[in-house]
Amino acid sequence: MLNRREFLATSLVGSSLVALRGWGPGFLARTALAAPTADSPGAKDTILVVIQLTGGNDGLNTVVPFKDPLYAKYRPTLQLPRTQLQKVNDEIGLHPSMNGFAELLQDGALCIVQGVGYPNPSQSHFRSMDIWHAASTRETLTEGWLGKALHRLPQTGAFHVAMANEPNWLALQGAPFKVPALTSLEDFQLRTPAASGSDQRSQRQVLEASVKRPADNPLLSFVQQTALNTYENTRRLREIGRNYQPKVPYPQTGLANRLRLVAQLIEANLGARIYYVSLDGFDTHASQANTHANLLAELSGAVTAFFKDMAARGHRDRLCIMTFSEFGRRVQENGSRGTDHGSAAPMFLIGGRVRPGLVGEHPSLEKLEFGNLKHHTDFRQVYAAVLEKWLGIPSQGILDGQFKPLDVFRS
């Protein structure tokens, strides 16, 4: 039995934990107890950062088959001058604004997977996004591929580093815990239930005393251990938030700010191996040129700075960044100098252990399917590689079917 003093201390610790986690039962305690120290097993496990390009990225003007005469024919105003492209080889180039990705390619850290999609593709943003999130084309989809993966990664956390008012994506649903959505480090700070400053100080003193005092009661001992780890995590995050100095400058963009927060969370070493970030605005039906150029510049600049920062901190070979979009755009531009919903598009993988360069042929501009590029690589082959070769777990049961992992990682 707890005595009154132990009961008050336990209640105060518990209320502080509830205020801190704010994302559902058990997350904070699990994260606090699971976080490894720098020299413990799990501290150097591989990390996956998923970047969602929301709206349907125009793959044809991202990875450009500039030597194909049909490219200019179908894109009379949106075609990109070959002299301005970031050349990959004698036939393929990256958008001119992706100079950061061109640097990563030269560094052997960029894998470009061409022609990715799935059979009978949907042109609906919502339906196609759900298919990519669930790795399934079934009619009813309630769990995501990353949520399922977390069941097979014991003692592993995950974070959704979100924009303001961003939804909780299906990809993360079905996890053994509610994946927290963070917009800043302030979302992960210890709070007491007191209203006034003096009461908060008093409660912190009681909490600190209860944490430090040995307890014979097993329940109180567990709560104390959780609180100790929680205090350590919040202290670590506060210090990193105050003192974090990137090894390279980050651009002043929204995506760069979110990836900088991911970098801080990785440095805090809280035991998380999966991070989810998104960049919106790719639904370019009209006046596409400048909008698309700015989006790709934001993507390229932010990812390049993040990877270089992490590589300089010793994480080059444990980090994989993967981009995807719910679909590509139609091959032929529309009358509003934009592009409508399409199908096959490229995916990017960035990391020290990816297979650099092009994977797969660029889809043919001659053999279109209802005006769209035909995919030759199922996106679940990429997911299978990420699950099996990177995260180290079987893909069967997570993906809807058996898919051979694509050869995108170095052995």
SETIFI-76738 format. One record per residue (C-alpha): residue number from 1; y, z, x. Coordinates in Angstrom, 3 decimals, decimal comma. Each point is the difference from the previous one (the first is absolute). Layout:
    n        yy        zz        xx
  NUM         Y         Z         X
...
//
This chain:
    n        yy        zz        xx
    1     0,000     0,000     0,000
    2     3,547    -0,731     1,134
    3     2,419     2,910     0,050
    4     3,492    -0,469    -1,460
    5     1,602    -0,788     3,375
    6    -2,653    -2,617     0,798
    7     0,314    -1,480    -3,486
    8     3,784    -0,421     0,357
    9    -0,354    -1,534     3,435
   10    -2,719    -2,384    -1,172
   11     2,040    -1,007    -3,064
   12     3,085    -0,634     2,122
   13    -1,931    -2,121     2,490
   14    -1,597    -1,941    -2,838
   15     3,324    -0,653    -1,738
   16     1,487    -1,224     3,271
   17    -2,917    -2,363     0,494
   18     0,395    -1,380    -3,501
   19     3,705    -0,569     0,601
   20    -0,721    -1,662     3,296
   21    -2,726    -2,364    -1,012
   22     1,410    -1,098    -3,355
   23    -2,627    -2,741    -0,253
   24    -3,050     1,539    -1,610
   25    -2,499     2,810     0,612
   26    -1,546     0,397     3,387
   27     1,860    -2,642     1,995
   28     2,050     2,293     2,191
   29    -2,797     2,439     0,701
   30    -2,332    -2,851     0,912
   31     2,603    -1,670     2,209
   32     1,001     3,251     1,670
   33    -3,562     0,971     0,791
   34    -1,083    -3,505     1,002
   35     2,815    -0,862     2,395
   36    -1,490    -0,198     3,502
   37     1,740     1,109     3,133
   38     0,701    -2,654     2,615
   39    -3,191     0,691     1,961
   40    -2,318     0,466    -2,999
   41    -2,472    -2,503    -1,455
   42     1,774    -2,249    -2,488
   43     3,365     0,242     1,710
   44    -0,409    -3,499     1,446
   45    -1,734    -1,700    -2,921
   46     1,109    -3,488    -0,983
   47     2,979    -0,328    -2,337
   48     0,577    -2,623    -2,711
   49     3,480    -0,841    -1,288
   50     0,000    -2,318    -3,030
   51     3,209    -1,898    -0,807
   52     0,160    -1,555    -3,459
   53     2,306    -3,019    -0,387
   54     0,779     0,360    -3,687
   55     0,760    -3,043    -2,126
   56    -2,098    -2,736     1,592
   57     0,972    -1,084     3,507
   58     0,456    -3,735     0,639
   59    -2,699    -0,472     2,613
   60     0,838    -3,659     0,582
   61     3,426     0,907     1,384
   62    -1,367     3,036     1,833
   63    -2,764    -1,717     1,963
   64     1,205    -3,600     0,070
   65    -2,144    -3,147     0,558
   66     3,036    -1,842     1,343
   67    -1,927    -2,978     1,361
   68    -1,436    -0,924    -3,413
   69     2,244    -2,708    -1,591
   70    -0,849     1,322    -3,468
   71     1,816     3,232     0,832
   72     3,363    -1,797     0,115
   73    -0,908    -2,073    -3,056
   74    -0,731     3,040    -2,163
   75     2,929     2,028     1,361
   76     3,025    -2,352     0,102
   77     2,557     2,842     0,083
   78    -2,156     2,980     1,037
   79    -1,679    -1,593     3,014
   80     0,700     1,863     3,219
   81     1,145    -2,023     3,049
   82    -2,838    -0,084     2,513
   83     2,439     0,550     2,868
   84     0,887     3,425    -1,453
   85    -3,544     1,229    -0,651
   86    -1,738     2,658     2,063
   87    -2,801    -2,216     1,304
   88    -3,575     1,281    -0,207
   89    -1,520    -3,270     1,198
   90     0,741    -3,720    -0,214
   91    -0,503    -0,065    -3,771
   92     0,829     3,456    -1,357
   93     3,160     2,092     0,283
   94     1,387     3,234    -1,406
   95     3,214     0,164    -2,010
   96     3,071    -0,074     2,300
   97     0,986     3,547    -0,978
   98    -3,333     1,435     1,190
   99     0,891     0,232     3,667
  100    -1,452     3,514     0,137
  101    -3,391    -1,274    -1,116
  102     0,277    -2,745     2,624
  103     0,399     2,764     2,610
  104    -3,059     1,794    -1,370
  105    -1,981    -3,229     0,206
  106     0,974    -0,394     3,662
  107    -1,024     3,616     0,523
  108    -3,461    -0,692    -1,439
  109     0,626     2,344    -2,933
  110     0,340    -2,391    -2,978
  111    -2,876    -1,475    -2,003
  112     0,898    -2,659    -2,605
  113    -2,675    -0,484    -2,665
  114     0,621    -3,286    -1,826
  115    -1,060    -1,132    -3,459
  116    -0,785     3,400    -1,538
  117    -0,596     0,442    -3,724
  118    -2,795     0,386    -2,557
  119    -1,839    -2,215    -2,517
  120     1,751    -0,990    -3,248
  121     3,286     1,598     1,054
  122     2,280     1,569    -2,600
  123     3,668    -1,017    -0,133
  124     0,993     3,340    -1,543
  125     1,713     2,459     2,336
  126    -1,647     2,973    -1,684
  127    -3,515    -1,392    -0,282
  128    -0,087    -1,484     3,488
  129     1,459     3,145     1,569
  130    -2,661     2,089    -1,729
  131    -2,713    -2,316     1,349
  132     1,293     0,432     3,557
  133     0,359     3,758    -0,501
  134    -3,454     0,513    -1,468
  135    -1,760    -2,678     2,107
  136    -1,575    -1,127    -3,255
  137     0,475    -2,658    -2,680
  138    -1,511     2,111    -2,774
  139     1,963     0,246    -3,225
  140     0,468     3,776     0,100
  141     1,237     1,397     3,311
  142     0,730     3,701     0,440
  143    -0,698     0,748     3,685
  144     1,406    -1,484     3,177
  145    -1,785    -1,050     3,181
  146     1,891     2,529     2,118
  147    -0,567     2,770    -2,529
  148    -3,740    -0,681     0,163
  149     0,122    -0,202     3,795
  150     1,483     3,488     0,220
  151    -3,181     1,399    -1,583
  152    -1,856    -1,199     3,098
  153     2,554     1,355     2,447
  154    -0,452     3,777    -0,202
  155     2,868     2,130     1,262
  156     2,272    -3,072    -0,015
  157     3,385    -0,084    -1,668
  158     2,153    -2,872    -1,216
  159     3,681    -0,500    -0,784
  160     1,904    -2,410    -2,195
  161     3,399    -0,376     1,687
  162     1,913    -1,261    -2,983
  163     3,301    -1,426    -1,117
  164     1,902     1,851    -2,705
  165    -1,697    -0,408    -3,408
  166    -2,914    -1,905     1,508
  167    -3,174     0,247    -2,121
  168    -3,235     1,620     1,100
  169    -2,012    -3,096     0,889
  170    -3,537    -0,586    -1,224
  171    -1,190    -0,506     3,593
  172     0,263     3,764     0,552
  173    -1,509     1,105    -3,319
  174    -3,446     1,571    -0,110
  175     0,460     2,017     3,189
  176    -1,470     3,530     0,179
  177     3,607     1,263    -0,076
  178     3,316    -1,324    -1,268
  179     1,566    -1,967     2,832
  180     3,549     1,343     0,464
  181     2,962    -2,330    -0,269
  182     2,685     0,902     2,543
  183     3,498    -1,391     0,369
  184     1,123     2,360     2,791
  185    -1,226     2,963     2,029
  186     1,886     2,270    -2,398
  187    -2,778    -0,729    -2,499
  188    -2,374     1,905     2,290
  189     1,829     3,276     0,542
  190    -0,951     3,562    -0,852
  191     1,831     1,363    -3,043
  192    -0,036     3,426    -1,603
  193     0,414     0,555    -3,740
  194     3,128     2,140     0,434
  195     3,334    -1,330    -1,259
  196     2,483     1,760     2,312
  197     0,254    -0,169     3,762
  198    -0,523     3,736     0,477
  199    -3,104    -0,018    -2,207
  200    -1,360    -2,996     1,891
  201     0,438     1,853     3,300
  202    -1,738     3,080    -1,435
  203    -2,891    -2,037    -1,308
  204    -0,367    -1,806     3,314
  205    -0,151     3,380     1,775
  206    -2,746     1,205    -2,356
  207    -1,835    -3,281     0,426
  208     0,254     0,097     3,792
  209    -1,174     3,615     0,086
  210    -2,966    -0,784    -2,258
  211    -0,951    -2,971     2,168
  212     0,053     2,031     3,213
  213    -1,776     3,110    -1,302
  214    -3,837    -0,159     0,320
  215    -1,778     0,052    -3,344
  216    -3,460     1,324    -0,788
  217    -0,103    -1,675    -3,400
  218    -1,553    -3,517     0,270
  219     2,359    -1,507    -2,585
  220     3,115     1,331     1,674
  221    -1,361    -1,004     3,402
  222    -0,462    -3,584    -1,249
  223     3,504    -0,092    -1,453
  224     1,414     1,420     3,230
  225    -1,767    -2,638     2,087
  226     1,279    -2,731    -2,301
  227     3,508     1,398     0,196
  228    -0,183     0,204     3,785
  229    -0,929    -3,668     0,195
  230     2,631    -0,850    -2,581
  231     2,673     1,821     1,967
  232    -1,080    -1,835     3,136
  233     0,085    -3,376    -1,747
  234     3,417     0,555    -1,558
  235     1,364     1,313     3,300
  236    -1,391    -3,036     1,789
  237     1,534    -2,350    -2,575
  238     3,385     1,734     0,197
  239    -0,004    -0,293     3,779
  240    -1,046    -3,644    -0,097
  241     2,616    -0,740    -2,662
  242     2,699     1,579     2,153
  243    -1,095    -1,232     3,386
  244    -1,851    -3,281    -0,527
  245     1,397    -2,627     2,356
  246    -1,591    -3,443    -0,472
  247    -1,119    -1,704     3,200
  248     1,645    -3,185    -1,295
  249     2,862    -0,367    -2,497
  250    -0,938    -0,613    -3,634
  251     2,031    -2,490    -2,083
  252     2,246     1,457    -2,681
  253    -2,177    -1,152    -2,916
  254    -1,929     1,685    -2,768
  255    -3,407    -0,994     1,323
  256     0,908     1,082     3,518
  257     1,050     3,409    -1,329
  258    -3,299     0,389    -1,826
  259    -2,022    -1,015     3,041
  260     2,030     2,395     2,134
  261    -1,087     2,748    -2,409
  262    -3,602    -1,156     0,416
  263     0,475     0,288     3,759
  264     1,233     3,577    -0,401
  265    -2,982     0,905    -2,185
  266    -2,395    -1,502     2,543
  267     1,674     2,012     2,749
  268    -0,317     3,157    -2,124
  269    -3,779    -0,540     0,137
  270    -0,754     1,251    -3,501
  271    -3,422    -1,614    -0,116
  272     1,034    -3,045    -2,054
  273    -1,506    -3,378     0,893
  274     1,308    -2,170    -2,857
  275     3,658    -0,757    -0,740
  276     1,298    -2,264    -2,770
  277     3,418    -1,674     0,021
  278     1,510    -2,870    -1,988
  279     2,813    -2,543     0,200
  280     1,216    -1,488    -3,293
  281     1,850    -3,207    -0,903
  282    -2,420    -2,861     0,750
  283     0,063    -1,535    -3,500
  284     2,251    -2,852     1,135
  285     0,202    -2,385    -2,983
  286     3,554    -1,126     0,813
  287     2,225    -0,371     3,073
  288    -2,873     1,088     2,194
  289     1,207    -0,961     3,477
  290     2,343     2,858     0,910
  291    -1,870     2,654    -1,974
  292    -3,310    -0,863     1,610
  293     1,522    -0,194     3,467
  294     1,521     3,469    -0,404
  295    -3,261     1,488    -1,297
  296    -2,044    -1,414     2,864
  297     2,617     1,155     2,500
  298    -0,226     3,514    -1,471
  299    -3,805    -0,072     0,147
  300    -0,167    -1,405     3,522
  301     2,709     2,248     1,439
  302    -1,282     3,213    -1,572
  303    -3,666    -0,545     0,859
  304     0,778    -1,051     3,570
  305     2,161     3,076     0,647
  306    -2,597     2,285    -1,576
  307    -2,869    -1,460     2,015
  308     1,927     0,145     3,277
  309     1,046     3,594    -0,715
  310    -3,576     1,031    -0,759
  311    -1,397    -1,927     2,974
  312     2,428     1,765     2,337
  313    -1,320     3,325    -1,358
  314    -3,593    -0,853     0,812
  315    -1,093    -1,278    -3,423
  316    -0,244    -3,721     0,780
  317    -3,781    -0,198    -0,241
  318    -0,426     2,394    -2,932
  319     2,505    -1,713    -2,313
  320    -0,635    -2,937    -2,357
  321     2,716    -1,276    -2,331
  322    -1,119    -2,309    -2,811
  323     2,252    -2,008    -2,328
  324    -0,926    -1,607    -3,309
  325     1,658    -1,455    -3,102
  326    -1,444    -0,484    -3,470
  327     0,157    -3,795     0,327
  328     1,790    -2,820     1,797
  329     2,335    -2,595    -1,536
  330    -0,529    -3,547    -1,225
  331     0,084    -2,736     2,614
  332     2,729    -2,073    -1,660
  333     3,418     1,587    -0,346
  334     1,463     0,196    -3,503
  335     3,301    -1,303    -1,359
  336     1,784     3,266     0,807
  337    -0,682    -0,258     3,734
  338    -2,618     2,669    -0,297
  339    -3,750     0,177    -0,385
  340    -2,205     1,112    -2,865
  341    -3,160     2,111     0,007
  342    -2,797    -1,417     2,137
  343    -3,221     1,168     1,594
  344    -1,236    -0,018     3,603
  345     2,251     1,538     2,648
  346    -0,212     1,570     3,479
  347    -0,630     3,611     0,892
  348     1,167     1,651     3,225
  349    -1,783     2,634     2,082
  350     1,927     1,692     2,800
  351    -1,481     2,298     2,617
  352    -1,255     0,378     3,520
  353    -3,575    -0,857    -0,969
  354     0,504    -2,901    -2,409
  355    -1,199    -3,491     0,911
  356     3,302    -1,746     0,788
  357     0,995    -3,406    -1,316
  358    -1,148    -2,036    -2,990
  359    -3,150     0,782    -1,958
  360    -1,162    -2,825    -2,265
  361     1,559    -3,396    -0,656
  362     3,210    -0,470    -1,904
  363    -0,892    -1,078    -3,575
  364     0,239    -3,736    -0,568
  365     3,173    -1,390    -1,579
  366    -2,009    -2,985    -1,239
  367    -2,717     1,835    -1,935
  368     2,021     2,174    -2,347
  369    -1,254     1,926    -3,001
  370     2,436    -0,300    -2,909
  371     2,793    -0,412     2,539
  372    -1,091     3,007     2,027
  373    -1,614     0,501     3,385
  374    -3,752     0,607    -0,202
  375    -1,161     3,160     1,696
  376    -2,912    -0,016     2,422
  377    -0,099     3,695     0,929
  378    -0,545     2,701    -2,615
  379     2,409     2,885     0,575
  380    -2,929     2,383    -0,325
  381    -1,377    -1,385     3,264
  382     3,150     1,351     1,661
  383    -0,385     3,305    -1,836
  384    -3,655     0,174     1,089
  385     1,066    -0,408     3,624
  386     2,639     2,711    -0,355
  387    -2,446     2,386    -1,659
  388    -3,005    -0,595     2,236
  389     1,468    -0,986     3,351
  390     3,186     2,068    -0,099
  391    -0,471     3,042    -2,227
  392    -3,710     0,174     0,784
  393    -1,398     0,255    -3,533
  394    -2,249    -2,338    -2,012
  395     1,817    -2,405    -2,311
  396    -2,817    -0,239    -2,544
  397     0,885     2,055    -3,055
  398     3,707    -0,194     0,813
  399     0,321    -3,767    -0,387
  400    -1,327    -1,685    -3,129
  401    -2,898    -1,777     1,682
  402    -1,216    -0,649     3,527
  403     2,453    -1,735     2,318
  404    -0,564    -0,868     3,622
  405     2,705     1,615     2,161
  406     2,386    -2,596     1,386
  407     0,170    -0,195     3,791
  408     3,498     1,437     0,406
  409    -0,584     2,801     2,540
  410    -0,886    -0,124     3,639
  411    -3,367     1,500     0,813
//
